[in-house]
Amino acid sequence: MELRSSRAVSAGWLAQLLSEAEPSLRRGIAAELGLSKLEELEPDDRVPRHVLDDLWTRIPELSGDPDFGLHFAGRASPRALGLLGYLARHSATIGEAVARVVRFQRLIMDASDYDATFADDGALTIADGPQTGADPWPRHLAEAVMGCFLTLPAAWSGALVRAESADFQHPEPPDVAGHVALFGCRPRFSRPRNQIVLSAATARLPMREADPALVGYLEQAAEAHLEAVPHPDEWVERLVAAIEAELGSDLSLAAVAERLHVGRRTLQRRIAELGLSYQHLVDSVRRRRAEQLLRDPRLGLEEITERLGFADPSGFRRAYLRWTGTTPRGR
């Protein structure tokens, strides 16, 4: 999970959503939501996040399509992902592609609680939804996003991609036949998170246009773009900097609190207000730093392990496998 949140969405996402509506409907909704000049925006421009939620409520309502989100996923264009779409398409496997989409998702949409976690057996759990304490996403937004984690990898791999299980926060709709057809299973509704699980075999499926050299270049470009996304308040940046400063030494909550000159309980409360957990923050900082260190061929695994604050290389390997589905330098 990335740590910064400007609560915005890329104009590219909105443009594709509006393209799904009839021209007259599109103009009416755009004007209603103050988006009459959307066509003048660049794909990487940022639009307030509430606009996305409003669109995902209004367009399905006016379209008369009870399964708008599912059908949107079936028609989703990789172009809406911009740089992130190319990065995913040229990854080695579906699992790596999904992990990279989640890692750089802030290039598309902020203010989300998203995660991709590999189990010990290689199964991949993908979660995406509102931050803790926020209202659930509109039904069609949740179904479209989770559906795209199946339809886009299917297009890039040439394989039939289905989920082992699927959960949604919203109540069960009257008819779930479309859900079963898209996800390959009967979803569960009114659950704590929006998430799907891909089997280990699915996560390992190769991509048709895998290109490790190109992926290395695109990752650097994605990181540069991510740094250009608007930053949130200064306190979050100070928190991230404090965790980074403690890498390789004492990563305890108390040590970071002392570095920030606040009490342990105060820090714990402020992290909870962000809808995050301390361990999640540490994982995010470690992962980002690990990607940087692994690019340096002069550094051995022992030194990288020490710099990241892991007790031994095996602990680092397990964490990296959980984050990416691969071992360090094993990509």
Salt bridges, closest charged atoms under 4 A:
GLU20 OE1 - ARG75 NH2 2.67
GLU32 OE2 - ARG58 NE 2.83
ASP53 OD1 - ARG49 NH2 3.31
ASP54 OD2 - HIS50 ND1 3.65
GLU61 OE1 - ARG58 NH1 3.17
ASP65 OD2 - HIS71 ND1 2.69
ASP67 OD1 - ARG139 NH2 2.87
GLU96 OE1 - ARG100 NH1 3.31
ASP110 OD2 - ARG46 NH2 2.84
ASP110 OD1 - ARG106 NE 3.24
ASP113 OD1 - ARG193 NH2 3.54
ASP115 OD1 - HIS280 NE2 3.96
GLU143 OE2 - ARG139 NE 2.96
GLU143 OE2 - HIS170 NE2 2.88
GLU143 OE2 - HIS179 NE2 2.76
ASP167 OD1 - ARG188 NE 2.83
ASP167 OD2 - ARG191 NE 3.89
GLU172 OE2 - ARG186 NH2 2.87
GLU209 OE1 - ARG89 NE 3.59
GLU219 OE2 - ARG100 NE 2.78
GLU219 OE2 - ARG103 NH1 3.23
GLU219 OE1 - ARG331 NH1 3.91
GLU223 OE2 - ARG103 NH2 2.54
GLU223 OE2 - ARG295 NH2 2.95
GLU227 OE1 - ARG4 NH1 3.37
GLU237 OE2 - HIS231 ND1 3.15
GLU244 OE2 - ARG288 NH2 2.91
GLU246 OE2 - ARG259 NE 2.82
GLU273 OE2 - ARG269 NH1 3.01
ASP283 OD2 - ARG322 NH1 3.21
GLU291 OE2 - ARG103 NH1 3.89
GLU291 OE1 - ARG331 NH1 3.21
ASP296 OD1 - ARG298 NE 2.97
GLU303 OE2 - ARG307 NH2 2.73
